[in-house]
Amino acid sequence: MKIKTPLTDEKIKDLKAGDKVYLSGYIYTARDQAHKKLYKLIKNNEELPIDLNNSVLYYTGPAPAPPDQTIGACGPTTSYRMDEYTPALLQRGLKGIIGKGPRSKRVVESLKEHKALYFAAIGGTAALLSKKIIEAKVIAYPELETEAIRLLKLKEFPLVVINDIYGNDYYEIGQNKFKETR
């Protein structure tokens, strides 16, 4: 299924855990250090440098762009490191997250509560994924270098829905199917 940002309730209501999607449009990057800064702003009731409403965050720290390329290798980082901060960002209107690996029960419940999705990008394919990024620019925290917040424009970026808005978890579904075959 092809979807475009911004994500809205209407656009994502039919997506289920396990669905393959191709995401196009604008998204933000944010990793550990950027999350700490955003979380501090939220806790202090200060304005964020990005608009999270109906947006998507990609947990990545892209490599520098080689000559004649938009961006360097740009693969997902392990998501659980952002679990402490994720519910506060979802409360601010975040609708999608891209990373790899399972999320905590608290994050899965928060995704359900705020009708948001967690997508997995395939780890180990950073160079290939970067070819689906057609624009990239740093928009906040340049001092964080690779962990700076970037605005990316994607064209049919391949993802799998891991956690849907109904609380389903594709990792659990897969494990249960495996157990049934044993």
Steps between C-alpha positions, in 0.01 A plus 500: 500500500624849420443781752610863519573731785357671692342197666141543612258272681321443171818400315617250762177351636511200265868417550564185701807348661689315228391723211771607257489869409690742281518839672542821303513860617679694772618348829745594776802315633574487871724278707599476866650846553227682305235310697657615828485861382140472377393329822658775711309764300174309549560464875572874523189578292715671236451515124649219293718572193278268291126449461420147612132515408427217252872459437742207485836461680771274363756373749814541292832678498590520132856491373632805316384525139749378240548724195191512277274340763230653718606316816736228615400159632182548701383189682286457811640494850371289788176653622478397864757767592232762425225326700539735799417801281252357250171536695560875548561544126190298412300721734618796289344351185771275357328241274783278382837372610758313292770287662593140564435255779214460749354776719408492868144424611470864608584622149265248336217619726584863426496430125153352543379786721618767255414305182855490368711242316841348553669393176813291456756573234731216409827520690817443297359671191604858580664565162193372314257691720689824437407473131136553604586837657476778243558804725677545834585803712592564862226704670586479871795426727782513243747465787387137531648429155367160384237513775372844395132517408460487124206547272497225239285461193434135421385330184346158560713416803438129580366423849306239695234594757611346829253663741166616364254740661306206648785374720603210276870412495644329191797365697263325743282374215806349332625339819158350570478357148844345545399344833190349336718317247721338762 
